[in-house]
Amino acid sequence: MIISKGITSSVEGTQEEKALDVARMVAVTPQAKEVLEGKGSQTEIQAFANEIKEQTNVNFVVVMDMDGNRLSHPEPSKVGKHFSGGDEGPVLEGKEYVSISKGTLGHSMRAFTPIKNEEGEQIGAVAVGISLKSVTEAVHKGRMGIFMGTLIGTLIGVIGRLTGGYDEHVKTKGDSWSNQNV
């Protein structure tokens, strides 16, 4: 039980860190900064965000302006609309964090990072999401790995004990038998 909680915590922490790393990476790219400063095109940021999403195996990469309006989204019809989930407020105030919320793509663990221009002023934000189903599957795989390792270790120990005990029994009986015939 304690190991299971530790695995869950470790896997969730790894997934959080993954989402934050992707968000931080996007936040410093010229593509994100340029579109927020009016120098890049929405088509470019949409293609860029989708490429990052595919390459990093996350569910979404959404770049948003300071009003919380999406400049990218896996579903192009959502671009231009306000970010969904109600948990974007703190990032628009300059805070980086992770939350769990339900948006247009379902429940997800979401990492938020501010995007700043060259002068250090916040010009937008990025949200990166990993579905809770993916997090749950990763936790399950971690637990199964520990379970299988424990099971195999136990079986090896039992087999070793049985064969070691048998060898000891044969040696003991063999020695006493040969002593009796001497």
N, CA and C atoms as an extended XYZ file, in Angstrom:
546
Properties=species:S:1:pos:R:3:atomname:S:1:resname:S:1:resid:I:1 pbc="F F F"
N         0.826       -1.183        0.000 N   MET     1
C         0.000        0.000        0.000 CA  MET     1
C         0.879        1.258        0.000 C   MET     1
N         1.885        1.288        0.855 N   ILE     2
C         2.783        2.439        0.917 CA  ILE     2
C         3.561        2.561       -0.386 C   ILE     2
N         4.009        1.422       -0.922 N   ILE     3
C         4.733        1.441       -2.193 CA  ILE     3
C         3.829        1.957       -3.289 C   ILE     3
N         2.564        1.519       -3.294 N   SER     4
C         1.607        1.946       -4.308 CA  SER     4
C         1.396        3.457       -4.276 C   SER     4
N         1.275        4.017       -3.088 N   LYS     5
C         1.121        5.477       -2.960 CA  LYS     5
C         2.384        6.183       -3.441 C   LYS     5
N         3.528        5.607       -3.144 N   GLY     6
C         4.790        6.185       -3.593 CA  GLY     6
C         4.911        6.167       -5.105 C   GLY     6
N         4.477        5.065       -5.716 N   ILE     7
C         4.512        4.958       -7.177 CA  ILE     7
C         3.570        5.989       -7.786 C   ILE     7
N         2.362        6.087       -7.241 N   THR     8
C         1.384        7.055       -7.750 CA  THR     8
C         1.953        8.455       -7.677 C   THR     8
N         2.517        8.801       -6.540 N   SER     9
C         3.093       10.134       -6.360 CA  SER     9
C         4.244       10.372       -7.327 C   SER     9
N         5.093        9.383       -7.497 N   SER    10
C         6.243        9.506       -8.387 CA  SER    10
C         5.806        9.674       -9.844 C   SER    10
N         4.856        8.850      -10.284 N   VAL    11
C         4.389        8.924      -11.671 CA  VAL    11
C         3.674       10.242      -11.921 C   VAL    11
N         2.826       10.660      -10.988 N   GLU    12
C         2.132       11.935      -11.151 CA  GLU    12
C         3.142       13.086      -11.204 C   GLU    12
N         4.164       13.014      -10.360 N   GLY    13
C         5.206       14.038      -10.370 CA  GLY    13
C         5.947       14.067      -11.694 C   GLY    13
N         6.213       12.908      -12.252 N   THR    14
C         6.886       12.823      -13.551 CA  THR    14
C         6.016       13.418      -14.649 C   THR    14
N         4.726       13.120      -14.620 N   GLN    15
C         3.805       13.656      -15.624 CA  GLN    15
C         3.674       15.179      -15.486 C   GLN    15
N         3.612       15.666      -14.251 N   GLU    16
C         3.570       17.120      -14.018 CA  GLU    16
C         4.812       17.787      -14.582 C   GLU    16
N         5.956       17.201      -14.289 N   GLU    17
C         7.219       17.776      -14.750 CA  GLU    17
C         7.296       17.761      -16.270 C   GLU    17
N         6.803       16.702      -16.880 N   LYS    18
C         6.779       16.626      -18.344 CA  LYS    18
C         5.943       17.771      -18.914 C   LYS    18
N         4.747       17.955      -18.381 N   ALA    19
C         3.866       19.014      -18.876 CA  ALA    19
C         4.497       20.392      -18.659 C   ALA    19
N         5.099       20.606      -17.498 N   LEU    20
C         5.763       21.886      -17.232 CA  LEU    20
C         6.948       22.102      -18.170 C   LEU    20
N         7.718       21.063      -18.420 N   ASP    21
C         8.870       21.193      -19.330 CA  ASP    21
C         8.426       21.598      -20.731 C   ASP    21
N         7.357       20.976      -21.221 N   VAL    22
C         6.848       21.316      -22.553 CA  VAL    22
C         6.339       22.753      -22.565 C   VAL    22
N         5.595       23.141      -21.518 N   ALA    23
C         5.074       24.510      -21.441 CA  ALA    23
C         6.216       25.525      -21.399 C   ALA    23
N         7.238       25.254      -20.620 N   ARG    24
C         8.391       26.160      -20.523 CA  ARG    24
C         9.115       26.272      -21.865 C   ARG    24
N         9.224       25.159      -22.552 N   MET    25
C         9.889       25.155      -23.846 CA  MET    25
C         9.118       26.028      -24.840 C   MET    25
N         7.807       25.848      -24.900 N   VAL    26
C         6.990       26.633      -25.827 CA  VAL    26
C         7.053       28.114      -25.474 C   VAL    26
N         7.051       28.433      -24.192 N   ALA    27
C         7.016       29.827      -23.730 CA  ALA    27
C         8.215       30.646      -24.186 C   ALA    27
N         9.323       30.010      -24.458 N   VAL    28
C        10.525       30.759      -24.854 CA  VAL    28
C        10.782       30.748      -26.363 C   VAL    28
N         9.903       30.118      -27.120 N   THR    29
C        10.128       30.023      -28.563 CA  THR    29
C         9.741       31.315      -29.278 C   THR    29
N        10.443       31.623      -30.347 N   PRO    30
C        10.089       32.795      -31.155 CA  PRO    30
C         8.669       32.686      -31.736 C   PRO    30
N         8.251       31.463      -32.098 N   GLN    31
C         6.924       31.281      -32.679 CA  GLN    31
C         5.833       31.783      -31.739 C   GLN    31
N         5.915       31.428      -30.466 N   ALA    32
C         4.897       31.847      -29.495 CA  ALA    32
C         4.977       33.350      -29.249 C   ALA    32
N         6.181       33.851      -29.063 N   LYS    33
C         6.352       35.284      -28.786 CA  LYS    33
C         5.909       36.147      -29.962 C   LYS    33
N         6.272       35.742      -31.172 N   GLU    34
C         5.945       36.548      -32.352 CA  GLU    34
C         4.442       36.649      -32.592 C   GLU    34
N         3.724       35.544      -32.439 N   VAL    35
C         2.274       35.607      -32.670 CA  VAL    35
C         1.600       36.482      -31.613 C   VAL    35
N         2.096       36.447      -30.387 N   LEU    36
C         1.515       37.272      -29.322 CA  LEU    36
C         1.859       38.752      -29.489 C   LEU    36
N         2.950       39.033      -30.190 N   GLU    37
C         3.340       40.422      -30.448 CA  GLU    37
C         2.799       40.926      -31.790 C   GLU    37
N         1.997       40.087      -32.451 N   GLY    38
C         1.401       40.486      -33.720 CA  GLY    38
C         2.318       40.362      -34.913 C   GLY    38
N         3.447       39.674      -34.746 N   LYS    39
C         4.429       39.531      -35.835 CA  LYS    39
C         4.302       38.191      -36.565 C   LYS    39
N         3.712       37.217      -35.939 N   GLY    40
C         3.569       35.890      -36.542 CA  GLY    40
C         2.124       35.632      -36.917 C   GLY    40
N         1.913       34.546      -37.650 N   SER    41
C         0.546       34.226      -38.070 CA  SER    41
C        -0.062       33.141      -37.182 C   SER    41
N        -1.377       33.166      -37.127 N   GLN    42
C        -2.104       32.177      -36.352 CA  GLN    42
C        -1.910       30.781      -36.963 C   GLN    42
N        -1.794       30.721      -38.255 N   THR    43
C        -1.572       29.440      -38.927 CA  THR    43
C        -0.253       28.833      -38.473 C   THR    43
N         0.774       29.661      -38.349 N   GLU    44
C         2.094       29.170      -37.928 CA  GLU    44
C         2.065       28.663      -36.493 C   GLU    44
N         1.430       29.419      -35.592 N   ILE    45
C         1.418       28.985      -34.186 CA  ILE    45
C         0.559       27.736      -34.012 C   ILE    45
N        -0.498       27.628      -34.789 N   GLN    46
C        -1.349       26.438      -34.741 CA  GLN    46
C        -0.547       25.216      -35.185 C   GLN    46
N         0.159       25.327      -36.300 N   ALA    47
C         0.971       24.211      -36.796 CA  ALA    47
C         2.089       23.876      -35.809 C   ALA    47
N         2.732       24.909      -35.257 N   PHE    48
C         3.818       24.712      -34.296 CA  PHE    48
C         3.304       23.997      -33.037 C   PHE    48
N         2.181       24.465      -32.488 N   ALA    49
C         1.625       23.857      -31.269 CA  ALA    49
C         1.233       22.401      -31.513 C   ALA    49
N         0.656       22.125      -32.674 N   ASN    50
C         0.280       20.739      -32.978 CA  ASN    50
C         1.505       19.852      -33.162 C   ASN    50
N         2.562       20.393      -33.739 N   GLU    51
C         3.801       19.621      -33.896 CA  GLU    51
C         4.411       19.303      -32.525 C   GLU    51
N         4.444       20.283      -31.643 N   ILE    52
C         4.958       20.056      -30.275 CA  ILE    52
C         4.105       19.000      -29.572 C   ILE    52
N         2.805       19.109      -29.713 N   LYS    53
C         1.868       18.142      -29.109 CA  LYS    53
C         2.198       16.725      -29.574 C   LYS    53
N         2.377       16.556      -30.869 N   GLU    54
C         2.665       15.227      -31.420 CA  GLU    54
C         4.039       14.714      -30.978 C   GLU    54
N         5.035       15.574      -31.005 N   GLN    55
C         6.402       15.163      -30.679 CA  GLN    55
C         6.585       14.829      -29.199 C   GLN    55
N         5.807       15.459      -28.337 N   THR    56
C         5.979       15.255      -26.893 CA  THR    56
C         4.911       14.346      -26.288 C   THR    56
N         3.967       13.911      -27.111 N   ASN    57
C         2.909       12.999      -26.670 CA  ASN    57
C         2.083       13.570      -25.517 C   ASN    57
N         1.661       14.828      -25.672 N   VAL    58
C         0.725       15.439      -24.738 CA  VAL    58
C        -0.609       15.608      -25.459 C   VAL    58
N        -1.657       15.931      -24.725 N   ASN    59
C        -2.979       16.051      -25.353 CA  ASN    59
C        -3.222       17.399      -26.004 C   ASN    59
N        -2.645       18.438      -25.434 N   PHE    60
C        -2.813       19.738      -26.067 CA  PHE    60
C        -1.710       20.705      -25.676 C   PHE    60
N        -1.463       21.643      -26.590 N   VAL    61
C        -0.579       22.779      -26.362 CA  VAL    61
C        -1.387       23.986      -26.828 C   VAL    61
N        -1.791       24.812      -25.873 N   VAL    62
C        -2.615       25.977      -26.200 CA  VAL    62
C        -1.863       27.248      -25.828 C   VAL    62
N        -1.625       28.083      -26.820 N   VAL    63
C        -1.050       29.405      -26.591 CA  VAL    63
C        -2.237       30.357      -26.497 C   VAL    63
N        -2.216       31.221      -25.473 N   MET    64
C        -3.332       32.164      -25.288 CA  MET    64
C        -2.806       33.571      -25.059 C   MET    64
N        -3.640       34.543      -25.404 N   ASP    65
C        -3.263       35.944      -25.186 CA  ASP    65
C        -3.593       36.341      -23.741 C   ASP    65
N        -3.365       37.582      -23.402 N   MET    66
C        -3.561       38.051      -22.025 CA  MET    66
C        -5.040       38.133      -21.622 C   MET    66
N        -5.933       37.965      -22.575 N   ASP    67
C        -7.356       37.902      -22.261 CA  ASP    67
C        -7.835       36.465      -22.101 C   ASP    67
N        -6.927       35.498      -22.271 N   GLY    68
C        -7.277       34.086      -22.139 CA  GLY    68
C        -7.877       33.503      -23.401 C   GLY    68
N        -7.749       34.222      -24.524 N   ASN    69
C        -8.267       33.710      -25.789 CA  ASN    69
C        -7.226       32.824      -26.458 C   ASN    69
N        -7.675       31.681      -26.969 N   ARG    70
C        -6.771       30.707      -27.585 CA  ARG    70
C        -6.269       31.189      -28.939 C   ARG    70
N        -4.960       31.035      -29.133 N   LEU    71
C        -4.357       31.285      -30.436 CA  LEU    71
C        -4.003       29.966      -31.112 C   LEU    71
N        -4.066       28.882      -30.344 N   SER    72
C        -3.851       27.533      -30.882 CA  SER    72
C        -4.711       26.567      -30.085 C   SER    72
N        -5.069       25.468      -30.723 N   HIS    73
C        -5.856       24.420      -30.080 CA  HIS    73
C        -5.871       23.217      -31.011 C   HIS    73
N        -5.866       21.982      -30.460 N   PRO    74
C        -5.914       20.797      -31.324 CA  PRO    74
C        -7.155       20.763      -32.220 C   PRO    74
N        -8.240       21.376      -31.763 N   GLU    75
C        -9.454       21.488      -32.578 CA  GLU    75
C        -9.505       22.923      -33.106 C   GLU    75
N        -9.177       23.129      -34.377 N   PRO    76
C        -9.093       24.482      -34.936 CA  PRO    76
C       -10.330       25.352      -34.696 C   PRO    76
N       -11.505       24.758      -34.563 N   SER    77
C       -12.727       25.546      -34.313 CA  SER    77
C       -12.696       26.231      -32.947 C   SER    77
N       -11.815       25.809      -32.051 N   LYS    78
C       -11.711       26.400      -30.705 CA  LYS    78
C       -10.776       27.610      -30.674 C   LYS    78
N        -9.982       27.804      -31.738 N   VAL    79
C        -9.063       28.939      -31.801 CA  VAL    79
C        -9.879       30.229      -31.824 C   VAL    79
N        -9.412       31.196      -31.042 N   GLY    80
C       -10.104       32.483      -30.954 CA  GLY    80
C       -11.108       32.540      -29.817 C   GLY    80
N       -11.452       31.396      -29.260 N   LYS    81
C       -12.404       31.345      -28.142 CA  LYS    81
C       -11.637       31.326      -26.828 C   LYS    81
N       -12.348       31.682      -25.752 N   HIS    82
C       -11.722       31.749      -24.430 CA  HIS    82
C       -11.323       30.359      -23.957 C   HIS    82
N       -10.185       30.295      -23.265 N   PHE    83
C        -9.677       29.043      -22.711 CA  PHE    83
C       -10.724       28.442      -21.783 C   PHE    83
N       -10.894       27.133      -21.841 N   SER    84
C       -11.929       26.448      -21.075 CA  SER    84
C       -11.327       25.749      -19.857 C   SER    84
N       -12.056       25.760      -18.776 N   GLY    85
C       -11.641       25.051      -17.569 CA  GLY    85
C       -11.665       25.927      -16.336 C   GLY    85
N       -11.544       27.238      -16.516 N   GLY    86
C       -11.617       28.158      -15.396 CA  GLY    86
C       -10.389       28.196      -14.514 C   GLY    86
N        -9.312       27.527      -14.910 N   ASP    87
C        -8.113       27.490      -14.079 CA  ASP    87
C        -6.959       28.286      -14.677 C   ASP    87
N        -7.240       29.139      -15.651 N   GLU    88
C        -6.187       29.904      -16.322 CA  GLU    88
C        -5.860       31.230      -15.648 C   GLU    88
N        -6.677       31.681      -14.721 N   GLY    89
C        -6.490       32.992      -14.095 CA  GLY    89
C        -5.099       33.286      -13.564 C   GLY    89
N        -4.536       32.430      -12.723 N   PRO    90
C        -3.217       32.721      -12.157 CA  PRO    90
C        -2.101       32.870      -13.187 C   PRO    90
N        -2.148       32.122      -14.298 N   VAL    91
C        -1.078       32.250      -15.295 CA  VAL    91
C        -1.140       33.616      -15.967 C   VAL    91
N        -2.326       34.187      -16.073 N   LEU    92
C        -2.461       35.505      -16.681 CA  LEU    92
C        -1.999       36.603      -15.725 C   LEU    92
N        -1.694       36.195      -14.492 N   GLU    93
C        -1.114       37.098      -13.493 CA  GLU    93
C         0.362       36.778      -13.269 C   GLU    93
N         0.948       35.957      -14.153 N   GLY    94
C         2.378       35.686      -14.095 CA  GLY    94
C         2.810       34.468      -13.315 C   GLY    94
N         1.882       33.644      -12.859 N   LYS    95
C         2.247       32.477      -12.051 CA  LYS    95
C         2.345       31.220      -12.920 C   LYS    95
N         3.330       30.383      -12.607 N   GLU    96
C         3.466       29.078      -13.244 CA  GLU    96
C         2.938       28.036      -12.269 C   GLU    96
N         2.144       27.083      -12.763 N   TYR    97
C         1.545       26.089      -11.872 CA  TYR    97
C         0.975       24.929      -12.669 C   TYR    97
N         0.519       23.920      -11.941 N   VAL    98
C        -0.152       22.754      -12.523 CA  VAL    98
C        -1.492       22.615      -11.838 C   VAL    98
N        -2.513       22.287      -12.619 N   SER    99
C        -3.840       22.058      -12.051 CA  SER    99
C        -4.491       20.874      -12.752 C   SER    99
N        -5.607       20.447      -12.196 N   ILE   100
C        -6.418       19.412      -12.828 CA  ILE   100
C        -7.785       20.019      -13.042 C   ILE   100
N        -8.267       19.940      -14.276 N   SER   101
C        -9.551       20.544      -14.603 CA  SER   101
C       -10.139       19.864      -15.821 C   SER   101
N       -11.399       20.168      -16.098 N   LYS   102
C       -12.068       19.648      -17.288 CA  LYS   102
C       -12.215       20.765      -18.299 C   LYS   102
N       -11.683       20.520      -19.478 N   GLY   103
C       -11.816       21.472      -20.576 CA  GLY   103
C       -12.550       20.831      -21.731 C   GLY   103
N       -12.386       21.382      -22.913 N   THR   104
C       -13.096       20.875      -24.086 CA  THR   104
C       -12.634       19.475      -24.488 C   THR   104
N       -11.444       19.064      -24.069 N   LEU   105
C       -10.925       17.737      -24.410 CA  LEU   105
C       -11.047       16.745      -23.252 C   LEU   105
N       -11.784       17.110      -22.204 N   GLY   106
C       -11.979       16.227      -21.059 CA  GLY   106
C       -11.104       16.621      -19.878 C   GLY   106
N       -11.077       15.767      -18.859 N   HIS   107
C       -10.273       16.020      -17.662 CA  HIS   107
C        -8.796       15.839      -17.978 C   HIS   107
N        -7.995       16.770      -17.488 N   SER   108
C        -6.560       16.672      -17.744 CA  SER   108
C        -5.751       17.352      -16.652 C   SER   108
N        -4.499       16.921      -16.569 N   MET   109
C        -3.504       17.606      -15.756 CA  MET   109
C        -2.933       18.674      -16.675 C   MET   109
N        -2.951       19.937      -16.222 N   ARG   110
C        -2.584       21.050      -17.082 CA  ARG   110
C        -1.475       21.881      -16.454 C   ARG   110
N        -0.445       22.114      -17.234 N   ALA   111
C         0.671       22.957      -16.784 CA  ALA   111
C         0.550       24.309      -17.479 C   ALA   111
N         0.660       25.373      -16.700 N   PHE   112
C         0.542       26.737      -17.208 CA  PHE   112
C         1.848       27.484      -16.989 C   PHE   112
N         2.292       28.184      -18.026 N   THR   113
C         3.511       28.983      -17.944 CA  THR   113
C         3.286       30.316      -18.653 C   THR   113
N         3.680       31.428      -18.017 N   PRO   114
C         3.571       32.733      -18.687 CA  PRO   114
C         4.542       32.820      -19.863 C   PRO   114
N         4.178       33.604      -20.858 N   ILE   115
C         5.068       33.902      -21.977 CA  ILE   115
C         5.425       35.381      -21.867 C   ILE   115
N         6.731       35.676      -21.887 N   LYS   116
C         7.203       37.058      -21.731 CA  LYS   116
C         7.971       37.499      -22.965 C   LYS   116
N         7.908       38.788      -23.242 N   ASN   117
C         8.665       39.346      -24.361 CA  ASN   117
C        10.108       39.586      -23.934 C   ASN   117
N        10.889       40.170      -24.824 N   GLU   118
C        12.313       40.398      -24.557 CA  GLU   118
C        12.546       41.371      -23.397 C   GLU   118
N        11.567       42.211      -23.112 N   GLU   119
C        11.683       43.173      -22.002 CA  GLU   119
C        11.234       42.562      -20.671 C   GLU   119
N        10.793       41.317      -20.701 N   GLY   120
C        10.352       40.643      -19.478 CA  GLY   120
C         8.903       40.893      -19.119 C   GLY   120
N         8.149       41.515      -20.016 N   GLU   121
C         6.728       41.761      -19.766 CA  GLU   121
C         5.916       40.569      -20.261 C   GLU   121
N         4.922       40.185      -19.474 N   GLN   122
C         4.084       39.067      -19.886 CA  GLN   122
C         3.199       39.480      -21.058 C   GLN   122
N         3.202       38.652      -22.097 N   ILE   123
C         2.404       38.935      -23.285 CA  ILE   123
C         1.369       37.846      -23.565 C   ILE   123
N         1.400       36.774      -22.792 N   GLY   124
C         0.464       35.671      -22.978 CA  GLY   124
C         0.830       34.510      -22.077 C   GLY   124
N         0.335       33.343      -22.446 N   ALA   125
C         0.591       32.150      -21.640 CA  ALA   125
C         0.442       30.917      -22.514 C   ALA   125
N         0.970       29.822      -21.999 N   VAL   126
C         0.803       28.529      -22.668 CA  VAL   126
C         0.285       27.532      -21.643 C   VAL   126
N        -0.637       26.690      -22.095 N   ALA   127
C        -1.157       25.599      -21.279 CA  ALA   127
C        -0.867       24.300      -22.007 C   ALA   127
N        -0.344       23.330      -21.278 N   VAL   128
C        -0.049       22.011      -21.841 CA  VAL   128
C        -0.810       20.994      -21.011 C   VAL   128
N        -1.549       20.127      -21.684 N   GLY   129
C        -2.367       19.161      -20.963 CA  GLY   129
C        -2.038       17.726      -21.269 C   GLY   129
N        -2.116       16.917      -20.221 N   ILE   130
C        -1.987       15.465      -20.330 CA  ILE   130
C        -3.269       14.890      -19.757 C   ILE   130
N        -3.945       14.039      -20.521 N   SER   131
C        -5.233       13.515      -20.058 CA  SER   131
C        -5.053       12.728      -18.765 C   SER   131
N        -6.055       12.799      -17.908 N   LEU   132
C        -5.987       12.037      -16.660 CA  LEU   132
C        -5.974       10.540      -16.955 C   LEU   132
N        -6.561       10.143      -18.069 N   LYS   133
C        -6.513        8.735      -18.461 CA  LYS   133
C        -5.064        8.313      -18.693 C   LYS   133
N        -4.283        9.171      -19.343 N   SER   134
C        -2.866        8.865      -19.585 CA  SER   134
C        -2.091        8.789      -18.275 C   SER   134
N        -2.390        9.694      -17.352 N   VAL   135
C        -1.728        9.683      -16.043 CA  VAL   135
C        -2.084        8.395      -15.306 C   VAL   135
N        -3.369        8.020      -15.328 N   THR   136
C        -3.823        6.796      -14.658 CA  THR   136
C        -3.159        5.571      -15.267 C   THR   136
N        -3.046        5.542      -16.598 N   GLU   137
C        -2.380        4.411      -17.263 CA  GLU   137
C        -0.912        4.331      -16.860 C   GLU   137
N        -0.244        5.462      -16.755 N   ALA   138
C         1.166        5.470      -16.353 CA  ALA   138
C         1.316        4.962      -14.915 C   ALA   138
N         0.398        5.355      -14.034 N   VAL   139
C         0.420        4.875      -12.647 CA  VAL   139
C         0.215        3.363      -12.634 C   VAL   139
N        -0.746        2.883      -13.421 N   HIS   140
C        -1.033        1.449      -13.479 CA  HIS   140
C         0.196        0.668      -13.952 C   HIS   140
N         0.874        1.170      -14.986 N   LYS   141
C         2.075        0.496      -15.482 CA  LYS   141
C         3.156        0.450      -14.402 C   LYS   141
N         3.303        1.540      -13.662 N   GLY   142
C         4.286        1.567      -12.582 CA  GLY   142
C         3.972        0.552      -11.502 C   GLY   142
N         2.699        0.473      -11.142 N   ARG   143
C         2.278       -0.496      -10.122 CA  ARG   143
C         2.484       -1.927      -10.610 C   ARG   143
N         2.143       -2.183      -11.879 N   MET   144
C         2.308       -3.535      -12.420 CA  MET   144
C         3.787       -3.932      -12.438 C   MET   144
N         4.656       -2.992      -12.747 N   GLY   145
C         6.091       -3.283      -12.736 CA  GLY   145
C         6.561       -3.691      -11.357 C   GLY   145
N         6.127       -2.966      -10.334 N   ILE   146
C         6.500       -3.308       -8.956 CA  ILE   146
C         5.891       -4.651       -8.560 C   ILE   146
N         4.623       -4.866       -8.911 N   PHE   147
C         3.955       -6.125       -8.581 CA  PHE   147
C         4.685       -7.303       -9.214 C   PHE   147
N         5.005       -7.181      -10.516 N   MET   148
C         5.678       -8.280      -11.205 CA  MET   148
C         7.075       -8.510      -10.625 C   MET   148
N         7.776       -7.448      -10.323 N   GLY   149
C         9.102       -7.592       -9.722 CA  GLY   149
C         9.033       -8.287       -8.378 C   GLY   149
N         8.052       -7.910       -7.575 N   THR   150
C         7.862       -8.526       -6.256 CA  THR   150
C         7.490       -9.996       -6.399 C   THR   150
N         6.593      -10.288       -7.335 N   LEU   151
C         6.163      -11.670       -7.558 CA  LEU   151
C         7.339      -12.541       -8.007 C   LEU   151
N         8.092      -12.078       -8.963 N   ILE   152
C         9.238      -12.843       -9.469 CA  ILE   152
C        10.283      -13.030       -8.369 C   ILE   152
N        10.542      -11.965       -7.610 N   GLY   153
C        11.497      -12.073       -6.506 CA  GLY   153
C        11.058      -13.081       -5.463 C   GLY   153
N         9.764      -13.079       -5.155 N   THR   154
C         9.224      -14.028       -4.182 CA  THR   154
C         9.349      -15.453       -4.705 C   THR   154
N         8.998      -15.668       -5.972 N   LEU   155
C         9.100      -17.011       -6.556 CA  LEU   155
C        10.544      -17.516       -6.550 C   LEU   155
N        11.464      -16.658       -6.909 N   ILE   156
C        12.878      -17.047       -6.903 CA  ILE   156
C        13.319      -17.396       -5.476 C   ILE   156
N        12.855      -16.601       -4.518 N   GLY   157
C        13.191      -16.879       -3.122 CA  GLY   157
C        12.631      -18.204       -2.643 C   GLY   157
N        11.383      -18.493       -2.990 N   VAL   158
C        10.757      -19.756       -2.589 CA  VAL   158
C        11.472      -20.928       -3.249 C   VAL   158
N        11.736      -20.810       -4.542 N   ILE   159
C        12.433      -21.887       -5.250 CA  ILE   159
C        13.828      -22.092       -4.657 C   ILE   159
N        14.502      -20.998       -4.382 N   GLY   160
C        15.834      -21.099       -3.773 CA  GLY   160
C        15.784      -21.759       -2.412 C   GLY   160
N        14.787      -21.414       -1.634 N   ARG   161
C        14.649      -22.008       -0.299 CA  ARG   161
C        14.346      -23.494       -0.383 C   ARG   161
N        13.460      -23.833       -1.318 N   LEU   162
C        13.093      -25.244       -1.457 CA  LEU   162
C        14.277      -26.076       -1.941 C   LEU   162
N        14.971      -25.599       -2.949 N   THR   163
C        16.109      -26.374       -3.456 CA  THR   163
C        17.279      -26.328       -2.490 C   THR   163
N        17.463      -25.221       -1.826 N   GLY   164
C        18.533      -25.129       -0.832 CA  GLY   164
C        18.246      -26.012        0.361 C   GLY   164
N        16.996      -26.044        0.781 N   GLY   165
C        16.595      -26.903        1.894 CA  GLY   165
C        16.719      -28.367        1.534 C   GLY   165
N        16.403      -28.726        0.299 N   TYR   166
C        16.514      -30.108       -0.159 CA  TYR   166
C        17.970      -30.532       -0.171 C   TYR   166
N        18.835      -29.678       -0.721 N   ASP   167
C        20.264      -29.992       -0.748 CA  ASP   167
C        20.797      -30.185        0.662 C   ASP   167
N        20.373      -29.334        1.587 N   GLU   168
C        20.827      -29.438        2.969 CA  GLU   168
C        20.321      -30.735        3.584 C   GLU   168
N        19.080      -31.107        3.267 N   HIS   169
C        18.499      -32.352        3.787 CA  HIS   169
C        19.280      -33.564        3.275 C   HIS   169
N        19.615      -33.568        1.988 N   VAL   170
C        20.355      -34.674        1.395 CA  VAL   170
C        21.745      -34.763        2.013 C   VAL   170
N        22.399      -33.640        2.186 N   LYS   171
C        23.736      -33.629        2.767 CA  LYS   171
C        23.696      -34.164        4.195 C   LYS   171
N        22.718      -33.699        4.973 N   THR   172
C        22.616      -34.119        6.364 CA  THR   172
C        22.319      -35.606        6.458 C   THR   172
N        21.336      -36.064        5.717 N   LYS   173
C        20.972      -37.477        5.754 CA  LYS   173
C        22.098      -38.337        5.185 C   LYS   173
N        22.702      -37.857        4.134 N   GLY   174
C        23.801      -38.605        3.520 CA  GLY   174
C        24.973      -38.751        4.472 C   GLY   174
N        25.277      -37.691        5.192 N   ASP   175
C        26.390      -37.749        6.122 CA  ASP   175
C        26.071      -38.705        7.263 C   ASP   175
N        24.844      -38.669        7.796 N   SER   176
C        24.521      -39.547        8.907 CA  SER   176
C        24.432      -41.005        8.439 C   SER   176
N        23.989      -41.254        7.228 N   TRP   177
C        23.916      -42.603        6.691 CA  TRP   177
C        25.317      -43.182        6.517 C   TRP   177
N        26.220      -42.363        5.952 N   SER   178
C        27.574      -42.878        5.754 CA  SER   178
C        28.284      -43.065        7.073 C   SER   178
N        27.935      -42.265        8.068 N   ASN   179
C        28.564      -42.425        9.391 CA  ASN   179
C        28.108      -43.713       10.057 C   ASN   179
N        26.857      -44.118        9.795 N   GLN   180
C        26.331      -45.319       10.414 CA  GLN   180
C        26.968      -46.590        9.831 C   GLN   180
N        27.373      -46.532        8.594 N   ASN   181
C        27.914      -47.712        7.923 CA  ASN   181
C        29.425      -47.841        8.096 C   ASN   181
N        30.045      -46.921        8.764 N   VAL   182
C        31.491      -46.952        8.887 CA  VAL   182
C        31.966      -47.861        9.962 C   VAL   182
